[in-house]
Amino acid sequence: MHLVQDVELGTDILAANRKLAEDNHKHLRSHGVKCFDIQGAIGSGKTLIIEGLIDILKEKGVKCGVIAGDVAGDDDYRRFSGHGIPVINVNTGKECHLDAHLVDHALEKLDLAGLDVLFIENVGNLVCPADFPLGSDMRITVVSVTEGDDMVRKHPILMGTSDIIVVNKISLAEAMGVDPAVLERDAGEINPHVPVVFTDARTGEGLDVLLQKLGLI
């Protein structure tokens, strides 16, 4: 009996999150804001990729904002703020992911009328975020070659819900003994139509291709 009740409770929570995510999406669209949810493990390079995208877009006159999700602290928030853009810091405490409710409250603090693009950096985790859409237009998952060439196939649920998979730190692949083609192959087997973009966030390699896939250039 208890097991059935737990499953029903979980189902209710996920359904409520999906409904609120849909509301978030409508709210963003009503202001003409394109939104992208960036997820990946700690150290994969999510923050640096977003910073690189922001710099390119700012040069083109695109107004960007960020919701920075972390379990604790404001390290990424301070990095994003250094680019002179609106940033909201969201600490999840014991939770291993952002959810649509937290994003809803963050949106209340942003002047959406003054934004063209909003990036949401999820908590560094490759499991929990899969079940919690946030209301973005696209979900991007970042993996790094430093995490090994089995990272994609070890996380099929998250990869299966991704609209783009980014393989970052590509310049380190040979040194790490990792074949990027393996990551791309695994992505195709899990999610046959997902684009795979290879980047090196430190040099900016591949960020233009990523922007094209996001429909921003």
BASESE-993638 format. One record per residue: x, y, z of N, C-alpha, C, CB in turn. Coordinates in steps of 0.1 Angstrom, whole numbers, padded with zeros to 4 digits. Glycine has a CB too. Layout:
BEGIN
ATOM    n.px    n.py    n.pz   ca.px   ca.py   ca.pz    c.px    c.py    c.pz   cb.px   cb.py   cb.pz
ATOM       X       Y       Z       X       Y       Z       X       Y       Z       X       Y       Z
...
This chain:
BEGIN
ATOM    n.px    n.py    n.pz   ca.px   ca.py   ca.pz    c.px    c.py    c.pz   cb.px   cb.py   cb.pz
ATOM    0008   -0012    0000    0000    0000    0000    0009    0012    0000   -0009    0000    0012
ATOM    0019    0012    0008    0028    0024    0009    0035    0027   -0004    0038    0023    0020
ATOM    0039    0016   -0011    0046    0017   -0023    0037    0024   -0034    0050    0003   -0028
ATOM    0024    0020   -0034    0015    0025   -0044    0013    0040   -0041    0001    0018   -0043
ATOM    0012    0044   -0029    0010    0058   -0025    0022    0066   -0029    0007    0059   -0010
ATOM    0034    0061   -0027    0046    0068   -0031    0047    0071   -0046    0059    0060   -0026
ATOM    0043    0061   -0054    0043    0062   -0068    0033    0073   -0072    0040    0049   -0075
ATOM    0021    0072   -0066    0011    0082   -0070    0015    0096   -0066   -0002    0079   -0063
ATOM    0022    0098   -0055    0027    0111   -0051    0037    0116   -0060    0032    0110   -0036
ATOM    0046    0107   -0064    0056    0111   -0074    0050    0115   -0087    0066    0100   -0076
ATOM    0040    0107   -0092    0034    0111   -0104    0027    0124   -0103    0023    0100   -0108
ATOM    0021    0127   -0092    0014    0140   -0090    0024    0152   -0091    0007    0141   -0077
ATOM    0036    0150   -0085    0046    0160   -0084    0051    0163   -0099    0058    0156   -0075
ATOM    0054    0152   -0106    0059    0154   -0120    0049    0160   -0129    0063    0140   -0125
ATOM    0036    0156   -0127    0026    0162   -0135    0024    0177   -0132    0012    0155   -0133
ATOM    0025    0181   -0119    0024    0195   -0115    0036    0203   -0121    0023    0196   -0100
ATOM    0048    0197   -0121    0059    0203   -0126    0058    0206   -0141    0072    0195   -0123
ATOM    0053    0196   -0148    0051    0197   -0163    0041    0208   -0166    0046    0184   -0169
ATOM    0030    0209   -0158    0020    0220   -0160    0027    0234   -0158    0008    0218   -0151
ATOM    0034    0235   -0147    0041    0248   -0144    0051    0251   -0155    0047    0248   -0130
ATOM    0058    0241   -0160    0068    0243   -0171    0061    0248   -0183    0076    0230   -0174
ATOM    0050    0243   -0186    0042    0248   -0198    0038    0263   -0196    0029    0240   -0200
ATOM    0034    0266   -0183    0031    0280   -0180    0043    0289   -0181    0025    0281   -0166
ATOM    0055    0284   -0177    0067    0292   -0178    0070    0295   -0193    0079    0285   -0171
ATOM    0068    0284   -0201    0071    0286   -0215    0062    0296   -0222    0070    0272   -0222
ATOM    0049    0296   -0218    0040    0305   -0224    0043    0319   -0219    0025    0302   -0220
ATOM    0047    0321   -0206    0051    0334   -0201    0063    0339   -0208    0054    0332   -0186
ATOM    0073    0331   -0210    0085    0336   -0218    0082    0340   -0232    0096    0325   -0217
ATOM    0074    0331   -0238    0070    0334   -0252    0062    0347   -0254    0062    0322   -0258
ATOM    0054    0350   -0244    0045    0362   -0244    0054    0374   -0244    0036    0362   -0232
ATOM    0066    0373   -0239    0075    0384   -0239    0086    0383   -0250    0082    0385   -0225
ATOM    0084    0373   -0259    0094    0372   -0270    0108    0367   -0266    0095    0384   -0277
ATOM    0109    0360   -0254    0121    0355   -0249    0124    0341   -0253    0122    0357   -0234
ATOM    0135    0338   -0260    0139    0324   -0262    0147    0319   -0250    0148    0324   -0276
ATOM    0144    0307   -0246    0150    0302   -0234    0156    0288   -0236    0139    0300   -0223
ATOM    0168    0287   -0230    0176    0274   -0232    0181    0269   -0218    0188    0277   -0241
ATOM    0178    0257   -0215    0182    0250   -0203    0194    0242   -0205    0170    0240   -0198
ATOM    0205    0246   -0198    0218    0239   -0200    0221    0230   -0188    0229    0250   -0202
ATOM    0223    0217   -0191    0225    0208   -0180    0238    0200   -0183    0213    0198   -0179
ATOM    0243    0194   -0172    0256    0187   -0173    0262    0185   -0160    0265    0193   -0183
ATOM    0272    0177   -0159    0279    0174   -0146    0287    0186   -0142    0287    0161   -0147
ATOM    0291    0187   -0129    0300    0197   -0124    0313    0195   -0132    0302    0195   -0109
ATOM    0319    0206   -0137    0331    0205   -0144    0331    0202   -0158    0340    0195   -0137
ATOM    0319    0201   -0164    0317    0198   -0178    0320    0210   -0187    0303    0192   -0181
ATOM    0318    0222   -0181    0321    0234   -0188    0308    0242   -0191    0327    0231   -0201
ATOM    0297    0239   -0184    0284    0246   -0187    0286    0261   -0186    0273    0241   -0177
ATOM    0292    0266   -0175    0293    0280   -0172    0301    0287   -0183    0299    0282   -0158
ATOM    0312    0281   -0186    0321    0288   -0196    0315    0288   -0210    0335    0281   -0197
ATOM    0307    0278   -0213    0300    0278   -0226    0290    0289   -0226    0293    0264   -0228
ATOM    0282    0290   -0216    0272    0301   -0215    0279    0314   -0216    0263    0300   -0202
ATOM    0290    0316   -0209    0297    0329   -0209    0301    0332   -0224    0309    0329   -0200
ATOM    0306    0322   -0231    0311    0324   -0244    0299    0328   -0254    0317    0312   -0250
ATOM    0288    0321   -0252    0276    0324   -0260    0271    0338   -0257    0265    0314   -0257
ATOM    0271    0342   -0244    0267    0356   -0241    0276    0366   -0247    0267    0358   -0225
ATOM    0289    0364   -0247    0298    0374   -0253    0296    0376   -0268    0312    0370   -0251
ATOM    0293    0365   -0275    0291    0365   -0289    0278    0372   -0292    0291    0351   -0295
ATOM    0267    0369   -0284    0254    0375   -0287    0254    0389   -0283    0244    0367   -0278
ATOM    0261    0393   -0273    0261    0408   -0269    0267    0416   -0280    0270    0410   -0256
ATOM    0277    0411   -0287    0284    0418   -0298    0274    0420   -0310    0296    0410   -0303
ATOM    0264    0411   -0310    0254    0412   -0321    0241    0420   -0316    0249    0398   -0325
ATOM    0242    0426   -0304    0231    0434   -0299    0220    0426   -0293    0226    0442   -0309
ATOM    0222    0413   -0290    0212    0404   -0284    0213    0406   -0269    0214    0389   -0288
ATOM    0201    0408   -0262    0201    0411   -0248    0198    0397   -0241    0189    0421   -0244
ATOM    0208    0393   -0232    0208    0380   -0226    0206    0382   -0211    0221    0373   -0229
ATOM    0200    0371   -0205    0199    0370   -0191    0202    0355   -0187    0186    0374   -0185
ATOM    0205    0353   -0174    0208    0340   -0169    0201    0337   -0156    0223    0338   -0168
ATOM    0196    0325   -0154    0192    0319   -0141    0203    0309   -0138    0178    0313   -0141
ATOM    0210    0312   -0127    0221    0303   -0123    0217    0294   -0112    0234    0311   -0119
ATOM    0216    0281   -0115    0212    0271   -0105    0224    0264   -0098    0202    0261   -0111
ATOM    0224    0264   -0085    0235    0256   -0078    0229    0252   -0065    0247    0265   -0076
ATOM    0234    0241   -0059    0230    0236   -0046    0232    0247   -0036    0237    0223   -0043
ATOM    0244    0253   -0037    0248    0264   -0027    0258    0273   -0034    0253    0258   -0014
ATOM    0259    0285   -0028    0269    0295   -0032    0264    0303   -0044    0281    0287   -0036
ATOM    0273    0313   -0048    0270    0322   -0059    0282    0323   -0068    0266    0335   -0053
ATOM    0290    0313   -0069    0302    0314   -0078    0298    0317   -0093    0310    0301   -0077
ATOM    0289    0309   -0098    0285    0310   -0112    0278    0324   -0114    0277    0299   -0117
ATOM    0269    0327   -0104    0262    0340   -0104    0272    0351   -0106    0254    0341   -0091
ATOM    0283    0351   -0099    0292    0362   -0099    0299    0362   -0113    0302    0361   -0088
ATOM    0302    0351   -0118    0308    0350   -0131    0299    0356   -0142    0312    0335   -0135
ATOM    0287    0352   -0142    0277    0357   -0152    0275    0372   -0150    0264    0350   -0151
ATOM    0274    0377   -0138    0272    0391   -0135    0284    0399   -0141    0271    0393   -0120
ATOM    0296    0394   -0141    0307    0401   -0147    0306    0404   -0161    0319    0392   -0145
ATOM    0296    0398   -0168    0293    0402   -0182    0283    0413   -0184    0288    0389   -0189
ATOM    0279    0419   -0173    0270    0430   -0173    0256    0427   -0178    0276    0440   -0182
ATOM    0251    0416   -0174    0237    0411   -0178    0229    0408   -0166    0238    0399   -0187
ATOM    0216    0408   -0167    0207    0404   -0155    0209    0389   -0152    0192    0407   -0159
ATOM    0212    0386   -0139    0214    0373   -0135    0206    0370   -0122    0229    0370   -0133
ATOM    0199    0359   -0120    0193    0355   -0108    0199    0342   -0103    0177    0353   -0110
ATOM    0204    0343   -0090    0210    0331   -0084    0199    0323   -0077    0221    0335   -0074
ATOM    0199    0310   -0079    0189    0301   -0073    0197    0289   -0066    0179    0295   -0083
ATOM    0196    0289   -0053    0202    0278   -0046    0191    0268   -0042    0209    0283   -0033
ATOM    0194    0255   -0045    0184    0245   -0043    0185    0237   -0030    0185    0234   -0054
ATOM    0196    0240   -0022    0197    0234   -0009    0200    0219   -0011    0185    0236   -0001
ATOM    0191    0211   -0006    0193    0196   -0007    0188    0190   -0020    0185    0190    0004
ATOM    0182    0198   -0028    0176    0193   -0041    0187    0192   -0052    0164    0201   -0046
ATOM    0187    0182   -0060    0198    0180   -0070    0194    0185   -0084    0201    0165   -0071
ATOM    0184    0194   -0084    0180    0199   -0097    0171    0212   -0095    0172    0189   -0105
ATOM    0170    0220   -0106    0160    0230   -0106    0147    0224   -0110    0164    0242   -0116
ATOM    0136    0230   -0106    0123    0226   -0110    0116    0238   -0116    0115    0219   -0099
ATOM    0104    0236   -0122    0097    0247   -0128    0092    0257   -0118    0085    0241   -0136
ATOM    0089    0253   -0106    0085    0262   -0095    0096    0272   -0092    0081    0254   -0082
ATOM    0108    0267   -0090    0120    0276   -0087    0122    0286   -0099    0132    0268   -0085
ATOM    0121    0281   -0111    0123    0289   -0123    0112    0300   -0123    0123    0281   -0136
ATOM    0099    0296   -0120    0088    0305   -0120    0091    0317   -0111    0075    0298   -0115
ATOM    0096    0314   -0099    0100    0325   -0090    0111    0334   -0095    0103    0319   -0076
ATOM    0121    0327   -0101    0132    0335   -0107    0127    0344   -0118    0143    0325   -0112
ATOM    0118    0339   -0126    0113    0348   -0137    0106    0360   -0131    0103    0340   -0145
ATOM    0100    0359   -0120    0093    0371   -0114    0103    0382   -0111    0086    0367   -0101
ATOM    0116    0379   -0109    0126    0388   -0106    0133    0394   -0118    0136    0382   -0096
ATOM    0130    0389   -0130    0136    0394   -0142    0127    0403   -0150    0140    0382   -0151
ATOM    0133    0413   -0156    0126    0422   -0165    0126    0415   -0179    0132    0436   -0166
ATOM    0116    0406   -0181    0116    0399   -0194    0114    0407   -0206    0105    0388   -0193
ATOM    0108    0419   -0204    0106    0428   -0216    0120    0433   -0221    0097    0440   -0211
ATOM    0130    0432   -0212    0143    0437   -0216    0152    0426   -0221    0149    0444   -0205
ATOM    0147    0414   -0223    0156    0403   -0227    0151    0397   -0240    0155    0392   -0216
ATOM    0161    0392   -0248    0159    0384   -0260    0161    0369   -0257    0168    0389   -0271
ATOM    0171    0366   -0249    0175    0352   -0247    0177    0350   -0232    0188    0349   -0255
ATOM    0172    0339   -0227    0175    0335   -0213    0181    0322   -0213    0162    0336   -0205
ATOM    0193    0321   -0206    0199    0308   -0204    0196    0304   -0189    0215    0309   -0206
ATOM    0193    0291   -0187    0191    0285   -0174    0202    0275   -0172    0177    0279   -0172
ATOM    0211    0278   -0162    0221    0268   -0159    0216    0259   -0148    0235    0275   -0156
ATOM    0214    0246   -0151    0209    0237   -0141    0220    0233   -0132    0202    0225   -0148
ATOM    0216    0227   -0121    0225    0221   -0111    0233    0210   -0118    0217    0216   -0098
ATOM    0246    0209   -0113    0255    0200   -0119    0251    0185   -0116    0269    0202   -0115
ATOM    0243    0179   -0125    0238    0166   -0122    0233    0160   -0135    0226    0166   -0112
ATOM    0235    0147   -0137    0231    0141   -0150    0220    0131   -0148    0243    0134   -0156
ATOM    0213    0131   -0136    0202    0122   -0134    0189    0129   -0131    0205    0113   -0122
ATOM    0188    0137   -0121    0176    0143   -0116    0169    0153   -0126    0178    0151   -0104
ATOM    0177    0161   -0133    0170    0171   -0142    0161    0165   -0153    0180    0179   -0148
ATOM    0164    0152   -0156    0156    0146   -0168    0141    0146   -0166    0161    0132   -0170
ATOM    0137    0145   -0153    0122    0144   -0150    0116    0158   -0148    0120    0135   -0139
ATOM    0124    0168   -0148    0118    0181   -0145    0121    0192   -0155    0125    0186   -0131
ATOM    0112    0192   -0166    0113    0203   -0176    0111    0216   -0169    0103    0201   -0187
ATOM    0117    0227   -0174    0116    0240   -0168    0108    0250   -0176    0130    0245   -0166
ATOM    0105    0247   -0188    0097    0256   -0196    0106    0263   -0207    0091    0267   -0188
ATOM    0118    0257   -0210    0126    0263   -0220    0122    0258   -0234    0141    0258   -0217
ATOM    0128    0265   -0244    0125    0261   -0258    0133    0249   -0261    0129    0272   -0267
ATOM    0145    0248   -0256    0154    0236   -0259    0162    0233   -0246    0164    0239   -0271
ATOM    0165    0220   -0245    0174    0215   -0234    0187    0210   -0240    0167    0203   -0226
ATOM    0198    0215   -0235    0211    0212   -0240    0219    0205   -0229    0219    0225   -0244
ATOM    0224    0193   -0232    0233    0186   -0222    0247    0187   -0226    0228    0171   -0222
ATOM    0256    0191   -0217    0270    0192   -0219    0277    0180   -0213    0275    0206   -0214
ATOM    0286    0173   -0220    0295    0164   -0214    0309    0168   -0219    0291    0149   -0219
ATOM    0318    0164   -0211    0332    0167   -0214    0340    0154   -0216    0339    0175   -0202
ATOM    0350    0155   -0226    0358    0144   -0229    0366    0139   -0216    0368    0147   -0240
ATOM    0368    0148   -0207    0375    0145   -0194    0367    0136   -0185    0379    0157   -0187
ATOM    0355    0134   -0188    0346    0125   -0181    0346    0111   -0186    0332    0130   -0180
ATOM    0353    0109   -0197    0353    0095   -0203    0344    0094   -0215    0350    0085   -0193
ATOM    0346    0084   -0223    0338    0082   -0235    0326    0074   -0233    0346    0076   -0246
ATOM    0323    0071   -0220    0311    0063   -0217    0300    0072   -0211    0314    0052   -0207
ATOM    0302    0085   -0210    0293    0094   -0203    0279    0095   -0209    0299    0108   -0202
ATOM    0278    0094   -0222    0265    0095   -0229    0257    0082   -0226    0267    0097   -0244
ATOM    0263    0071   -0229    0255    0058   -0227    0252    0055   -0213    0263    0047   -0233
ATOM    0259    0061   -0203    0256    0059   -0189    0244    0067   -0184    0268    0063   -0181
ATOM    0239    0077   -0192    0228    0085   -0189    0218    0086   -0200    0233    0099   -0185
ATOM    0212    0075   -0203    0203    0074   -0215    0190    0083   -0213    0199    0060   -0218
ATOM    0185    0084   -0201    0173    0091   -0199    0175    0106   -0202    0167    0090   -0185
ATOM    0186    0112   -0196    0188    0126   -0198    0192    0129   -0213    0200    0131   -0189
ATOM    0200    0120   -0219    0204    0122   -0233    0192    0120   -0242    0215    0112   -0237
ATOM    0182    0112   -0238    0171    0110   -0246    0161    0121   -0246    0164    0098   -0242
ATOM    0162    0130   -0236    0153    0142   -0235    0160    0154   -0239    0148    0143   -0220
ATOM    0172    0153   -0244    0180    0165   -0248    0177    0169   -0263    0195    0162   -0247
ATOM    0177    0182   -0266    0175    0186   -0279    0189    0188   -0286    0168    0200   -0279
ATOM    0199    0190   -0279    0213    0191   -0284    0222    0185   -0273    0217    0206   -0287
ATOM    0232    0178   -0278    0243    0173   -0269    0256    0180   -0273    0244    0157   -0270
ATOM    0262    0186   -0263    0275    0193   -0266    0286    0184   -0260    0275    0207   -0260
ATOM    0296    0181   -0268    0308    0174   -0263    0319    0185   -0261    0313    0163   -0272
ATOM    0323    0188   -0249    0332    0200   -0246    0346    0195   -0243    0326    0208   -0235
ATOM    0355    0204   -0243    0369    0202   -0240    0375    0193   -0251    0372    0196   -0226
ATOM    0371    0195   -0263    0375    0186   -0274    0390    0185   -0276    0367    0189   -0287
ATOM    0397    0196   -0273    0411    0197   -0275    0419    0187   -0266    0416    0211   -0273
ATOM    0412    0182   -0255    0418    0173   -0246    0416    0159   -0249    0414    0177   -0232
ATOM    0408    0156   -0259    0404    0142   -0262    0415    0133   -0264    0395    0142   -0275
ATOM    0425    0136   -0272    0437    0127   -0274    0444    0125   -0261    0446    0133   -0285
ATOM    0447    0135   -0253    0454    0134   -0241    0447    0125   -0231    0457    0147   -0234
ATOM    0433    0125   -0231    0425    0117   -0222    0423    0103   -0228    0412    0124   -0220
ATOM    0427    0101   -0240    0425    0087   -0246    0410    0085   -0249    0430    0077   -0237
ATOM    0403    0096   -0252    0389    0095   -0255    0386    0097   -0270    0381    0105   -0246
ATOM    0378    0089   -0276    0374    0091   -0290    0361    0098   -0290    0374    0077   -0297
ATOM    0360    0110   -0295    0347    0118   -0295    0337    0111   -0304    0350    0132   -0300
ATOM    0341    0103   -0314    0332    0096   -0322    0324    0086   -0314    0340    0089   -0334
ATOM    0329    0081   -0304    0322    0071   -0295    0310    0078   -0288    0331    0065   -0285
ATOM    0313    0090   -0283    0302    0098   -0277    0291    0101   -0287    0308    0111   -0271
ATOM    0295    0105   -0299    0286    0108   -0309    0278    0096   -0313    0293    0114   -0322
ATOM    0284    0085   -0315    0277    0072   -0318    0267    0069   -0307    0287    0061   -0320
ATOM    0271    0069   -0295    0262    0066   -0284    0250    0075   -0284    0270    0066   -0270
ATOM    0253    0088   -0286    0242    0098   -0286    0231    0094   -0297    0247    0112   -0289
ATOM    0237    0090   -0309    0228    0087   -0320    0220    0074   -0317    0236    0085   -0332
ATOM    0225    0065   -0309    0218    0053   -0306    0207    0055   -0296    0228    0042   -0301
ATOM    0209    0065   -0287    0199    0068   -0277    0189    0077   -0282    0206    0074   -0265
ATOM    0193    0087   -0290    0184    0098   -0295    0188    0101   -0309    0186    0111   -0286
ATOM    0182    0093   -0318    0187    0092   -0332    0188    0106   -0339    0178    0084   -0340
ATOM    0180    0116   -0336    0179    0128   -0343    0186    0140   -0336    0165    0132   -0346
ATOM    0192    0137   -0325    0198    0148   -0317    0211    0153   -0323    0201    0143   -0302
ATOM    0213    0166   -0325    0226    0171   -0330    0236    0170   -0319    0224    0186   -0335
ATOM    0249    0166   -0323    0260    0166   -0314    0270    0177   -0319    0267    0152   -0314
ATOM    0273    0186   -0310    0282    0197   -0313    0295    0196   -0305    0275    0211   -0310
ATOM    0306    0197   -0311    0319    0196   -0305    0324    0210   -0302    0329    0188   -0313
ATOM    0328    0212   -0289    0333    0225   -0285    0345    0225   -0277    0322    0233   -0278
ATOM    0352    0236   -0277    0363    0239   -0267    0360    0253   -0262    0378    0237   -0273
ATOM    0353    0253   -0250    0348    0266   -0245    0359    0276   -0242    0340    0264   -0233
ATOM    0371    0271   -0239    0382    0280   -0235    0387    0288   -0247    0393    0272   -0229
ATOM    0387    0281   -0259    0391    0288   -0271    0380    0294   -0279    0399    0279   -0280
ATOM    0367    0289   -0276    0356    0294   -0284    0353    0285   -0295    0358    0308   -0289
ATOM    0361    0274   -0297    0358    0265   -0309    0344    0259   -0307    0369    0254   -0309
ATOM    0337    0259   -0318    0324    0253   -0319    0312    0261   -0314    0324    0240   -0312
ATOM    0315    0272   -0307    0304    0280   -0302    0295    0286   -0312    0309    0291   -0292
ATOM    0301    0289   -0324    0293    0294   -0335    0283    0284   -0340    0302    0299   -0346
ATOM    0288    0271   -0341    0280    0260   -0345    0268    0258   -0335    0288    0247   -0347
ATOM    0271    0259   -0322    0261    0257   -0312    0250    0268   -0314    0267    0258   -0298
ATOM    0255    0280   -0316    0245    0291   -0318    0236    0289   -0330    0252    0305   -0319
ATOM    0242    0283   -0340    0234    0280   -0352    0223    0269   -0349    0243    0275   -0363
ATOM    0227    0259   -0341    0218    0249   -0337    0207    0254   -0328    0225    0237   -0330
ATOM    0210    0264   -0320    0200    0271   -0311    0191    0280   -0319    0207    0278   -0300
ATOM    0195    0283   -0331    0187    0292   -0340    0189    0307   -0336    0172    0289   -0338
ATOM    0201    0310   -0330    0204    0324   -0326    0212    0331   -0336    0210    0323   -0312
ATOM    0218    0325   -0346    0225    0332   -0356    0223    0325   -0369    0241    0332   -0353
